[in-house]
Amino acid sequence: MEAEIVQLKSLKLAASEKLELEAKVQELTQQLSVQSGVQEIEISRMQRNIFQPRQTFPKSELKALAELLKEEGQHTPVILLPWKGGYLIFDGERRWRAASLIPWPTLKAVIIPLETEEINIQEIQSQALSTSLHRKDLHPLDLAECLINQIIYRHPVLEEERDRVPTILNTCLQRLKRNKQLSELAAITIASRDEQHDWLETIELKQEAELSILQTLLDYQLNPSSISTNVFPMLAIANDLKEVVREFSLDASKVRELNKLSAEKLNIGDETAARIRTEAARKVADKNLSLNETRALVSELLKTHNADTSPIRPLSQRVIKNLQTTSVENWQLEEIKAFKQALKAKLAELERLPKLK
């Protein structure tokens, strides 16, 4: 039974077949229910899979689901895997999170009998990613982080270049564009794996990393150009914005606008910029502002903070601010000596400037 579910979730389906995927998984879940029975399992014994592709669970959606569970009860059991004396959630994390809000002590669950004691978490992530892609319900930030994990898992030599994966892909795409092969890439996205493999052998690739990245994306029938333009840029957004995304599932286009509120563009320190970004993001979420309204809000904030008539340029302000906020309380003696020496040298340099003479 485990093998059947895994096989279904990792199938490379045509568009017309994808609609049937969930129905088939549900059918196998029912078979599991008959075979091993539906059990009441303590929520405290369930552990979320940290490699689950979905990391964004808006509070509003969880509250709504919690109310639905209270009113109608739990119709579909969660699917669990035996894991370290408890259980790992294979399917049903939203129900698990919502049930914790009620709070319920247990959830109805079916358990997949394992053929071995070892579980490959990365393989489970890959299977879950396939299902989520078919549902088209992953936030671009979740998809970006999951794809990076899968690229590194399949090609461990890229671990040291994890942060450069989006850049490597973009460089490769620019070359394909110059060679007028982007349309071929778009067409090959939905082709069979054999056809994709044959096509990859015909194009110009400068390094093994490019081949690895393209292979992984095509395995999931994802257009690398679309991923490079719309998904991977989410990895570069500020961490405080990522937290708001997790809480409210903000639209990616709005998040990219809000990310323009950087310390440099606002002409302020990093901490203040983070606070302004967070407040603006929450305002966009709470008032459900449109993309145009979000752009207007960002534009107004940038205009307000750059209206400062200070004669000190933004870059200089940041250097001064960083120096002022640097804590030296826990520095070692050698660090203090080196810092004093650097300050003396910089002061001497300043005194030599013609402007001060």
Secondary structure, DSSP 8 states (H G I E B T S, - for coil): -HHHHHHHHT----HHHHTTHHHHHHHHHHHHHHHH--EEEEGGGEE--TT-S-----HHHHHHHHHHHHHH---S-EEEEEETTEEEEEE-HHHHHHHHHTT-SEEEEEE---SSS---HHHHHHHHHHHHHHHT---HHHHHHHHHHHHHHH-GGGGGGGGGHHHHHHHHHHHHHHTT-HHHHHHHTTS-HHHHHHHHTTS--SSHHHHHHHHHHHHTT--HHHIIIIIGGGGGS-HHHHHHHHHH---HHHHHHHTT--HHHHTS-HHHHHHHHHHHHHHHHHTT--HHHHHHHHHHHHHHHT----SS-HHHHHHHHHHHH---TT--HHHHHHHHHHHHHHHHHHHTSGGG-
